[in-house]
Amino acid sequence: MNHTEKRILPRILLGEVPRGSISLVFNGHRIVIESLRDISNSGISFSLNQQVAVSQKISVEYSDAHVKLEVFGRVAWCSKTDLRSPSEPLHPGNYLMGVELMSPMMLFAVLPKR
């Protein structure tokens, strides 16, 4: 299933996952975010290797040597994807997830942009 663009607010493409760690946390689970996609004034999207239920309350945690940040939100959508760079092999278990965040600009400030 391919993701259909529905967001009205402009997106800013994110660069590679930063040197620190970035994780999705919910119900006692911690999943490392392997691939960031973009961020806007309302949320962030990224790839995971497992599906998470829509409307699930979550937090996104980022930490490095200088910063520890936790931003709260909810899963807005999660779909199986075949999005990848042309040189990257398809990983059939990947999911693309959109998360509505309460304070996305706090996270935006510490993430690398393209």
N, C-alpha and C positions, 0 to 999 in steps of 0.2 A: 504494500500500500504506500503510495506517495503522499507526502504531506501537502495539503493545499493551503496557500497563503491566506490568512484571515485577519492578521494583525493590521490595525490602522496606523499605529504609532511607528515612526521610523526606527529601523534596527541599525545597530552598529556591530559590524563583524568583529568577533574576538579572535585573537591570535591563538597560539598554542597554549596548552595547559601550563600555567606558571610553575616555577620551580618549587613552590610550596605545595601544599596538598589542598584539594578541593573535593568535597564529598557531599552527597545527598543523605540526609538523616531523617528517618521516620520510624515510629513504632519500635524503637530499639535496634533498628538496622542501620548500618552505615555502608553506603555504596560509593566507591571511588568514581568520580566523574572522569572519564577518559578522554572525552573530546568536547570542547566548547564550540558553540556555533555562533550565537549572537546575543545581544542584550538590548533592551529598550527601556523607556521610562516606566514600563509596567512589569517587565520580567526578563527571563533568560531562557535560552534553549540550548540543549546539549544532547549528546548520545550516551546511552547506558547499555549494558548487556542484559538488562532485565526490565520487564514491564512493571510499572507502578500504577495503581488505580487512580483514575481521574478524581479530583476533589480531595485526594489524600493530603492532609496537612503535613508539611515537611519543613526542614531547615536546610539551607546550603551553608556549609562551613568551609571557610578558607583560612589557612594559616601558613606562615613562613617564618623566617628568623625574626621579623620585626612586627608582624601583625597577626592577630587572631580575630576573626570576624565571623559572626553567625547572623544570617538573614532568614527571616521566616516567610512562609508563603504556602501555596497549595499547587498541586499538579493541575494545570489547565487542560492539557491533552497529552497523550502518549500513544505513539503509533509505531508499528514495525516499519522499518525503512530499508531502502537500498541506497540511500545517499552516501556517497563516498567520493574521494578524489579519483580521477581516472587511473592513477598509478596504484591505487590501493585495492586489494582484493575484497570481494564482497564477504561480509560476515553476517550470515543470515539471522543470527540471534540479536542483532542490534535494534535498539528502539530509539526513536527521536522523541524528546520530551520537551514540552513547554511548561514553564513554571511561572505563575504569577507571584511576584515578590512584594512584600510590604515596603522594602527600602532597597530597590535594585541599584540605585546610584552609589550606595555605600560599597557594594560589590564591584560595580563598574570602576570605581576609583583604584582598585588594586589589581585588576586584571589587564593583561596585555591586549592591545587593540591592533588590528591589521592596518 
